[in-house]
Structures are given as C-alpha cells and as structure tokens.
Amino acid sequence: MILKLWMSLPKLIRFMLTHIANGIVIGCVFLLILIHWDVGGLGTVLDKDESGLATAVLFFQTAMTFGAVSMGVAVMNLGED
C-alpha cells in the first residue's frame, strides 16, 4: 500500500522527498558522530541536559539544515533540457 502511494506521487515530489530524506539521515549520522566523539564538549553538554530538549532541538535543526541543503544541491544539479 505504501509503495502504491509512493508511486502515485508526481516524479518531482518523489525526487525532492528522496533527497530530503537522504540529507536528514546524513545530518543525523554526522551529529551522532560529533556527540559520540565529544567534539568541542558537545556530548558532555548534552549529557547534562535532564529534559532532553537540547538534544531534540539540535537533531531537528541539523536534520532540517542537511535535508534542505541536500534537496537544494539535487535541484541545482538537475540541469536544463
């Protein structure tokens, strides 16, 4: 059912959603690496946050930034017919 819905979307929408999803995954992996290696004390600071709000906001902002950049690069590389 999901595949049928996916295939019913216009080609350009599928193209954009695919590249946004790729950017989101890349951004989250990048942030996980920064937290794991404690670059700039990021992991330590996030560990002290009891509510988890800082981590959630950081992941959301990073995912949206990387997703938008990925989609923008993909659209700019489409070329002209």
CYANA upper distance limits for C-alpha pairs under 8 A (distance plus 0.5 A):
  1 MET  CA      5 LEU  CA      6.77
  2 ILE  CA      6 TRP  CA      6.53
  3 LEU  CA      7 MET  CA      6.56
  4 LYS  CA      8 SER  CA      6.71
  5 LEU  CA      9 LEU  CA      7.23
  6 TRP  CA     14 ARG  CA      7.89
  9 LEU  CA     13 ILE  CA      6.98
  9 LEU  CA     14 ARG  CA      6.88
 10 PRO  CA     14 ARG  CA      6.92
 11 LYS  CA     15 PHE  CA      6.64
 12 LEU  CA     16 MET  CA      6.70
 13 ILE  CA     17 LEU  CA      6.58
 14 ARG  CA     18 THR  CA      6.46
 15 PHE  CA     19 HIS  CA      6.89
 16 MET  CA     20 ILE  CA      6.59
 16 MET  CA     71 MET  CA      6.51
 16 MET  CA     74 ALA  CA      8.50
 16 MET  CA     75 VAL  CA      8.39
 17 LEU  CA     21 ALA  CA      6.55
 18 THR  CA     22 ASN  CA      6.75
 19 HIS  CA     23 GLY  CA      6.69
 19 HIS  CA     67 GLY  CA      7.63
 19 HIS  CA     70 SER  CA      6.40
 19 HIS  CA     71 MET  CA      5.68
 19 HIS  CA     74 ALA  CA      7.46
 20 ILE  CA     24 ILE  CA      6.69
 20 ILE  CA     66 PHE  CA      8.41
 20 ILE  CA     67 GLY  CA      4.84
 20 ILE  CA     68 ALA  CA      6.86
 20 ILE  CA     70 SER  CA      6.62
 20 ILE  CA     71 MET  CA      5.85
 21 ALA  CA     25 VAL  CA      6.74
 21 ALA  CA     67 GLY  CA      6.96
 22 ASN  CA     26 ILE  CA      6.71
 22 ASN  CA     67 GLY  CA      7.45
 22 ASN  CA     70 SER  CA      7.79
 23 GLY  CA     27 GLY  CA      6.51
 23 GLY  CA     63 ALA  CA      7.57
 23 GLY  CA     66 PHE  CA      5.34
 23 GLY  CA     67 GLY  CA      4.45
 23 GLY  CA     68 ALA  CA      7.77
 23 GLY  CA     69 VAL  CA      7.73
 23 GLY  CA     70 SER  CA      5.57
 23 GLY  CA     71 MET  CA      7.96
 24 ILE  CA     28 CYS  CA      6.66
 24 ILE  CA     62 THR  CA      8.25
 24 ILE  CA     63 ALA  CA      4.93
 24 ILE  CA     64 MET  CA      7.10
 24 ILE  CA     66 PHE  CA      6.26
 24 ILE  CA     67 GLY  CA      5.27
 25 VAL  CA     29 VAL  CA      6.64
 25 VAL  CA     63 ALA  CA      7.80
 26 ILE  CA     30 PHE  CA      6.55
 26 ILE  CA     66 PHE  CA      7.63
 27 GLY  CA     31 LEU  CA      6.65
 27 GLY  CA     62 THR  CA      6.27
 27 GLY  CA     63 ALA  CA      5.68
 27 GLY  CA     65 THR  CA      8.31
 27 GLY  CA     66 PHE  CA      5.80
 27 GLY  CA     67 GLY  CA      8.01
 28 CYS  CA     32 LEU  CA      6.57
 28 CYS  CA     59 PHE  CA      7.02
 28 CYS  CA     62 THR  CA      7.48
 28 CYS  CA     63 ALA  CA      6.57
 29 VAL  CA     33 ILE  CA      6.73
 30 PHE  CA     34 LEU  CA      6.87
 31 LEU  CA     35 ILE  CA      6.65
 31 LEU  CA     59 PHE  CA      7.78
 31 LEU  CA     62 THR  CA      7.97
 32 LEU  CA     36 HIS  CA      6.45
 33 ILE  CA     37 TRP  CA      6.53
 34 LEU  CA     38 ASP  CA      6.34
 34 LEU  CA     39 VAL  CA      5.86
 34 LEU  CA     42 LEU  CA      7.72
 34 LEU  CA     43 GLY  CA      8.05
 35 ILE  CA     39 VAL  CA      7.13
 35 ILE  CA     42 LEU  CA      6.30
 35 ILE  CA     43 GLY  CA      4.95
 36 HIS  CA     43 GLY  CA      7.03
 37 TRP  CA     43 GLY  CA      8.06
 38 ASP  CA     42 LEU  CA      5.82
 38 ASP  CA     43 GLY  CA      5.16
 38 ASP  CA     44 THR  CA      7.23
 39 VAL  CA     43 GLY  CA      7.83
 41 GLY  CA     45 VAL  CA      6.75
 42 LEU  CA     46 LEU  CA      6.68
 43 GLY  CA     47 ASP  CA      6.48
 44 THR  CA     48 LYS  CA      7.01
 45 VAL  CA     49 ASP  CA      7.39
 46 LEU  CA     52 GLY  CA      8.16
 46 LEU  CA     54 ALA  CA      7.27
 46 LEU  CA     55 THR  CA      6.76
 49 ASP  CA     53 LEU  CA      8.04
 49 ASP  CA     54 ALA  CA      7.35
 52 GLY  CA     56 ALA  CA      6.79
 53 LEU  CA     57 VAL  CA      6.58
 54 ALA  CA     58 LEU  CA      6.51
 55 THR  CA     59 PHE  CA      6.60
 56 ALA  CA     60 PHE  CA      6.58
 57 VAL  CA     61 GLN  CA      6.56
 58 LEU  CA     62 THR  CA      6.53
 59 PHE  CA     63 ALA  CA      6.41
 60 PHE  CA     64 MET  CA      6.64
 61 GLN  CA     65 THR  CA      6.58
 62 THR  CA     66 PHE  CA      6.59
 63 ALA  CA     67 GLY  CA      6.35
 64 MET  CA     68 ALA  CA      6.48
 65 THR  CA     69 VAL  CA      6.66
 66 PHE  CA     70 SER  CA      6.48
 67 GLY  CA     71 MET  CA      6.66
 68 ALA  CA     72 GLY  CA      6.50
 69 VAL  CA     73 VAL  CA      6.58
 70 SER  CA     74 ALA  CA      6.67
 71 MET  CA     75 VAL  CA      6.62
 72 GLY  CA     76 MET  CA      6.61
 73 VAL  CA     77 ASN  CA      6.66
 74 ALA  CA     78 LEU  CA      7.01
